[in-house]
């Protein structure tokens, strides 16, 4: 990986704003936000601990109601890569849809083309979006009192680095349209900023949140207090990250991830590669995580996972993200990038099997998405199912 700022390819002016919202079926009813259906259609019981006033930011390995994705809309962003990145998005959506429901948001005028590309297993709904980064543009969903609510983190194009027209409205639009309570916050952040174990621990890079391009004048203590309030976490593990070297300012989801309570995976650069934003971030994160404890007081186990050999991967580009950290944990599958270095890809898959023995490990080729500076986790967003 390189230090290129162009995580979402070149920072270009987006084309015209798309039209409004169609019939979205996220599984969240317009009448009663408590009437959430689980994957079998039954009204789920309250999750243990789901008492009024107790807020929980669940782990990604918890059961999902839906996975939500977005259809990349504009040649002004992707240029001649647009067809390839759409192919990657369609392939990823199909892989996930084989194991849990997938909703794909697409501009109304592009919805038919998205349906044709993704097939009938993927539900395509007309919502005006700009790009594929659903992890960052949708609300961060939490549970409270037996229902799901959404924290709107006021997406501003990763600190004003990219025009955000439609994507800045996605969180509010989805929540308002379907009667899901919107939790307001003064913080500006993105879903890729946060990693949780579902037990009250949050990992976050300081560079992506305590940053004047998002939260001018706010101290780390003030940001932490607000995160605890809106997400219901009780322990924040701060990692330094690196400002201004990629468009996200070093999101945590390309750096380190929980795979179980008390266990984190950490990105490790391929030996001999030049230092970049991620290797610098990982070096600092390693020093923090080796002594860190979670919200229960448990010392963290840190497992490092090396990147593939850059001479063996099939993808290219100055902003190419070759970290295995940007995987997605679905209800029945774990989806991780397949980069083309057979030995490294297999090593990553075998490691995932150790931590997710009850889920199918699904490697997905995403060279175009990775060349745009993101990964599978960036392109997906889970809605939790209660019970």
URBEL-V630383 format. One record per residue. N is the residue number from 1. PHI is phi in degrees with one decimal (none if undefined). OMEGA is omega in degrees with one decimal (* if undefined). D_LAST is the distance of its C-alpha to the last C-alpha in Angstrom with 2 decimals. Layout:
[[N/PHI/OMEGA/D_LAST] [N/PHI/OMEGA/D_LAST]]
//
This chain:
[[1/none/-178.5/39.70] [2/-117.0/179.2/42.04] [3/-90.8/-174.4/42.20] [4/-57.1/179.6/42.43] [5/-70.6/-169.6/41.08] [6/-82.2/-179.1/40.23] [7/-57.7/176.6/36.61] [8/-97.5/-175.4/36.16] [9/55.0/179.9/39.61] [10/-67.9/179.2/42.45] [11/-83.3/-173.9/41.65] [12/-117.5/178.8/43.00] [13/-73.4/-177.0/43.08] [14/-73.4/178.0/40.52] [15/-71.7/-172.1/41.80] [16/-51.0/-177.8/41.52] [17/-72.2/-179.1/38.43] [18/-74.5/-178.0/36.47] [19/-80.4/-167.7/35.83] [20/-69.4/-169.3/32.94] [21/-107.2/176.7/29.48] [22/-99.1/-174.6/28.88] [23/-84.4/179.5/26.10] [24/-84.4/178.0/23.05] [25/-123.0/179.5/19.95] [26/-80.7/-173.1/17.21] [27/91.4/179.4/14.68] [28/-110.4/-173.3/15.16] [29/-79.8/178.7/17.30] [30/-77.4/-173.6/20.61] [31/-88.0/-172.1/20.55] [32/-143.4/-178.4/17.42] [33/-65.3/176.5/15.15] [34/-79.7/-175.5/12.55] [35/-87.5/179.8/12.59] [36/-90.4/-179.6/10.27] [37/-100.9/173.9/9.87] [38/-84.1/-172.6/7.80] [39/-67.6/177.7/10.47] [40/-95.8/176.6/11.51] [41/91.1/-178.4/12.14] [42/-89.1/175.9/10.27] [43/-69.7/-174.3/8.96] [44/-76.6/172.5/5.20] [45/-72.6/174.7/5.11] [46/-66.4/176.0/5.77] [47/-64.7/176.7/4.82] [48/-51.1/-177.7/8.04] [49/89.9/-177.5/10.90] [50/-83.8/-179.5/9.80] [51/-90.9/-179.8/13.13] [52/-54.4/177.1/15.72] [53/86.9/178.3/17.82] [54/-104.3/-176.1/15.67] [55/-101.5/-178.0/15.06] [56/-135.9/171.5/13.28] [57/-95.2/-171.7/14.32] [58/-74.4/175.8/11.83] [59/-75.2/-179.0/13.43] [60/-66.2/-180.0/14.25] [61/-78.7/171.5/13.15] [62/-64.9/-178.8/9.41] [63/-61.7/-179.4/8.06] [64/-102.2/167.9/10.01] [65/-83.0/-179.0/10.41] [66/-152.3/161.8/14.12] [67/-109.1/-179.7/16.88] [68/-112.5/178.1/19.68] [69/-133.8/-179.7/23.29] [70/-130.1/-179.3/26.73] [71/-92.3/179.6/30.03] [72/-60.4/-164.4/32.98] [73/-103.8/-160.9/35.46] [74/-129.3/170.9/38.81] [75/-67.5/178.1/41.77] [76/-64.5/176.1/42.80] [77/-94.0/-170.7/39.99] [78/-99.0/-179.9/39.97] [79/57.7/-177.3/43.52] [80/-76.3/174.9/44.37] [81/-87.9/-171.4/41.07] [82/-59.0/-179.3/39.10] [83/-61.5/-179.2/39.28] [84/-67.5/-178.2/38.22] [85/-71.3/174.2/35.25] [86/-64.0/177.3/34.08] [87/-62.9/177.2/34.44] [88/-64.1/179.8/32.23] [89/-61.9/179.1/29.53] [90/-62.3/180.0/29.70] [91/-63.9/178.0/29.55] [92/-66.0/178.9/26.52] [93/-60.4/179.1/24.70] [94/-64.6/179.8/25.69] [95/-62.4/-179.9/24.56] [96/-70.6/-177.2/21.00] [97/-64.4/175.6/20.97] [98/-70.8/-173.9/21.83] [99/-130.4/174.7/18.36] [100/-161.0/-178.2/16.02] [101/-62.3/178.0/16.92] [102/-126.0/172.2/19.41] [103/-111.1/179.1/20.95] [104/-114.0/176.9/24.36] [105/-83.4/179.4/26.12] [106/-143.8/173.8/29.88] [107/-55.1/-176.4/32.89] [108/-51.6/-177.8/33.77] [109/-75.3/179.2/37.05] [110/-110.3/-173.8/35.41] [111/-63.3/-179.2/32.50] [112/-63.4/178.9/34.52] [113/-65.9/178.1/35.63] [114/-66.3/177.0/32.12] [115/-61.1/179.9/31.01] [116/-63.7/-178.1/34.02] [117/-72.0/-172.4/33.32] [118/-92.8/-178.5/29.62] [119/87.0/-170.4/29.76] [120/-71.7/-178.9/27.81] [121/-72.0/-179.5/24.56] [122/-102.7/178.1/24.12] [123/-86.6/179.4/23.70] [124/-99.0/-177.5/26.35] [125/-125.6/-177.3/26.38] [126/-79.5/174.0/29.41] [127/-138.0/-178.7/28.85] [128/-70.2/177.3/31.68] [129/-128.8/177.1/30.98] [130/-106.8/-171.8/33.48] [131/-149.2/-168.8/32.10] [132/-89.0/-166.4/29.37] [133/-86.7/-176.1/27.80] [134/-61.7/178.5/24.42] [135/-55.6/-174.1/23.04] [136/-92.6/-171.8/25.57] [137/-94.1/179.0/25.87] [138/-77.8/175.1/22.37] [139/-65.9/169.6/20.62] [140/-91.8/-172.9/18.59] [141/-86.8/177.1/15.06] [142/-129.3/177.1/13.54] [143/-111.2/177.2/10.88] [144/-157.2/176.7/12.57] [145/58.1/177.1/12.29] [146/82.2/178.0/8.97] [147/-138.6/177.7/10.34] [148/-102.4/176.0/11.48] [149/-127.7/-177.6/15.16] [150/-124.4/176.2/17.74] [151/-88.8/178.5/20.48] [152/-91.4/-176.8/23.69] [153/-93.1/166.6/25.84] [154/57.7/-176.9/28.93] [155/-49.0/-177.6/29.62] [156/-127.4/177.0/33.40] [157/71.8/178.1/34.18] [158/56.3/178.7/33.75] [159/80.1/176.8/36.23] [160/76.0/-178.7/38.37] [161/-82.6/-179.9/39.19] [162/-144.1/177.1/38.37] [163/-60.0/-166.3/38.69] [164/-122.6/-179.4/35.27] [165/2.4/-177.6/36.12] [166/-79.4/-173.4/33.12] [167/-63.3/178.7/30.58] [168/-69.4/-177.6/30.99] [169/-103.2/-172.0/29.76] [170/-60.6/-176.8/26.71] [171/-59.9/-178.1/24.14] [172/-64.4/-178.7/25.61] [173/-62.2/-178.3/26.17] [174/-63.8/-178.8/22.66] [175/-66.0/-178.6/21.19] [176/-67.7/-176.6/24.01] [177/-61.1/-173.1/24.10] [178/-114.6/170.7/20.58] [179/67.3/176.5/20.32] [180/-89.3/-175.5/17.87] [181/-60.7/178.1/19.13] [182/-93.7/174.4/21.38] [183/-90.7/-178.3/21.72] [184/-86.5/175.5/25.38] [185/-147.9/176.0/26.98] [186/-82.8/-178.3/30.53] [187/-72.4/168.7/29.58] [188/-108.7/-179.8/30.25] [189/-162.0/-179.9/28.21] [190/-132.2/-178.9/26.31] [191/-58.0/178.1/22.91] [192/-70.2/177.2/24.88] [193/-73.5/-165.3/26.13] [194/-119.9/174.2/23.00] [195/-137.6/-175.5/21.36] [196/-132.2/174.9/18.70] [197/-96.2/-178.8/17.25] [198/76.5/-178.8/14.10] [199/-119.2/174.5/15.83] [200/102.0/-179.3/18.22] [201/-100.5/177.7/20.78] [202/-126.2/170.1/22.15] [203/-108.2/-177.9/24.96] [204/-154.2/174.3/27.21] [205/-86.4/179.1/30.79] [206/-60.5/-176.4/33.17] [207/-62.1/-175.4/35.18] [208/-93.4/-177.7/32.51] [209/-126.3/177.3/31.63] [210/-85.8/-169.5/34.55] [211/-150.4/-176.0/36.88] [212/-65.2/176.7/39.24] [213/-77.2/175.8/38.38] [214/-123.5/-173.3/34.98] [215/-131.1/-175.1/35.24] [216/-60.4/175.1/38.96] [217/80.7/-179.0/40.12] [218/-90.7/177.0/36.81] [219/-77.6/177.8/37.01] [220/-63.0/178.6/34.41] [221/-62.1/180.0/33.76] [222/-67.5/177.2/33.19] [223/-63.2/-179.3/30.81] [224/-61.9/179.5/28.85] [225/-61.2/179.8/28.63] [226/-69.9/177.3/27.30] [227/-62.1/178.2/24.68] [228/-62.8/-178.8/23.43] [229/-67.8/-171.5/23.41] [230/-82.9/-178.6/21.63] [231/-100.6/179.8/19.09] [232/77.3/177.9/18.50] [233/-83.1/-178.5/19.85] [234/-120.3/179.8/22.35] [235/-137.2/177.0/24.36] [236/-113.9/174.8/25.97] [237/-99.2/-175.9/27.88] [238/-93.6/173.0/30.62] [239/-113.9/-171.3/32.28] [240/-68.6/-173.0/35.50] [241/67.4/178.4/35.21] [242/-142.5/179.9/38.21] [243/-84.2/165.1/39.09] [244/74.6/-178.7/40.77] [245/-108.4/165.7/40.81] [246/-137.3/-169.8/38.00] [247/-66.4/-180.0/36.63] [248/-86.5/-169.7/33.39] [249/59.3/173.2/35.34] [250/67.5/173.1/33.51] [251/-57.6/-178.5/29.77] [252/-67.6/-173.4/27.83] [253/-76.7/167.9/25.96] [254/-104.1/-170.3/29.30] [255/-116.9/-177.5/30.11] [256/-151.9/-175.4/27.45] [257/-139.5/169.3/23.80] [258/-75.5/171.4/21.28] [259/-118.4/174.8/20.49] [260/-169.9/174.0/18.95] [261/-56.2/179.1/18.92] [262/84.3/-178.0/22.65] [263/-128.8/177.8/23.80] [264/-123.6/168.3/25.11] [265/-92.6/180.0/27.07] [266/-128.4/177.5/30.18] [267/-62.0/177.1/32.34] [268/-131.6/-179.1/35.83] [269/-64.9/174.3/38.74] [270/-68.3/-176.7/40.84] [271/-54.9/176.1/43.96] [272/87.3/178.9/46.91] [273/-79.6/-180.0/45.19] [274/-61.7/177.7/46.29] [275/-61.2/177.3/44.22] [276/-138.5/-175.8/41.93] [277/-58.6/-175.0/39.23] [278/-80.0/178.1/36.55] [279/-67.4/175.8/38.77] [280/-63.5/178.6/39.94] [281/-64.2/-178.0/36.41] [282/-67.1/178.9/35.40] [283/-59.9/180.0/38.46] [284/-70.4/179.9/37.59] [285/-61.1/179.3/33.88] [286/-57.6/-178.0/34.92] [287/-67.8/178.2/37.02] [288/-79.5/-172.4/34.21] [289/-68.7/-177.3/31.41] [290/-65.0/179.7/33.67] [291/-112.9/-172.8/33.80] [292/-81.1/171.1/30.44] [293/-122.5/-179.9/27.80] [294/-90.4/-175.6/24.16] [295/-65.2/178.7/22.57] [296/-89.6/-177.1/22.51] [297/91.4/-178.4/26.18] [298/-79.1/177.3/25.76] [299/-72.4/-177.0/28.37] [300/-79.1/168.4/27.23] [301/-93.2/-177.3/28.22] [302/-109.1/179.0/29.68] [303/-116.9/-177.5/30.10] [304/-91.4/179.4/32.41] [305/-126.1/-174.3/32.28] [306/-74.9/174.9/35.56] [307/-67.2/177.2/36.07] [308/-72.0/175.5/37.95] [309/-67.2/-177.4/41.72] [310/-62.2/178.0/42.67] [311/-83.4/-177.8/45.56] [312/-112.2/-178.8/43.37] [313/-73.5/-177.5/40.61] [314/-90.7/-179.7/40.99] [315/-98.8/-178.3/40.08] [316/-142.4/175.3/42.40] [317/134.2/-178.0/42.75] [318/-62.8/-178.1/43.43] [319/-103.9/-174.2/39.84] [320/-60.5/179.7/38.27] [321/-101.8/-177.3/35.14] [322/-107.8/177.3/35.19] [323/-85.1/174.0/32.46] [324/-75.5/-177.5/29.80] [325/-64.1/-174.1/27.52] [326/-86.8/177.4/26.53] [327/-95.0/-178.9/24.05] [328/-129.3/179.1/20.61] [329/-96.3/176.6/17.56] [330/-91.0/-179.3/15.75] [331/-62.8/-176.9/12.86] [332/-120.2/-177.7/15.65] [333/-143.3/171.5/18.69] [334/-118.3/-172.2/20.42] [335/-109.0/-178.5/23.11] [336/-134.0/-173.8/26.14] [337/-67.8/173.1/29.63] [338/-111.4/-170.6/32.46] [339/-94.0/178.6/35.60] [340/107.4/170.6/38.29] [341/-86.3/-169.3/39.24] [342/-56.5/-178.1/38.39] [343/-66.5/-179.8/38.50] [344/-68.9/178.1/36.32] [345/-60.1/179.5/33.81] [346/-66.0/178.7/33.56] [347/-59.8/178.5/33.28] [348/-64.6/180.0/30.27] [349/-65.2/179.8/28.59] [350/-65.4/178.2/29.33] [351/-65.2/178.6/27.95] [352/-63.6/178.5/24.62] [353/-62.6/179.0/24.57] [354/-64.1/-174.6/24.95] [355/-93.1/-180.0/21.86] [356/-131.0/-174.9/19.62] [357/-65.7/-179.4/20.92] [358/-91.3/-178.9/18.06] [359/-117.7/175.6/18.46] [360/-75.1/177.4/21.55] [361/-92.1/-170.8/23.80] [362/-118.8/174.9/25.18] [363/-76.6/-177.2/28.32] [364/-131.6/176.9/29.19] [365/-79.4/-175.1/32.60] [366/-136.7/-173.8/32.46] [367/-57.0/-178.3/36.04] [368/-71.3/176.5/36.47] [369/-61.5/-179.2/33.29] [370/-65.0/177.7/34.30] [371/-66.3/175.1/37.84] [372/-82.6/173.8/36.53] [373/96.8/-178.9/35.18] [374/-134.1/-177.8/31.47] [375/-158.6/-175.3/29.04] [376/-65.0/179.9/25.87] [377/-64.4/178.8/23.58] [378/-60.9/-172.8/25.83] [379/-92.4/-175.2/25.48] [380/-128.5/174.7/21.70] [381/-148.7/-176.4/18.93] [382/-90.4/169.5/15.19] [383/-107.1/-175.1/12.90] [384/-71.7/171.5/9.36] [385/-100.0/178.4/6.47] [386/-78.9/177.1/3.76] [387/92.5/*/0.00]]
//
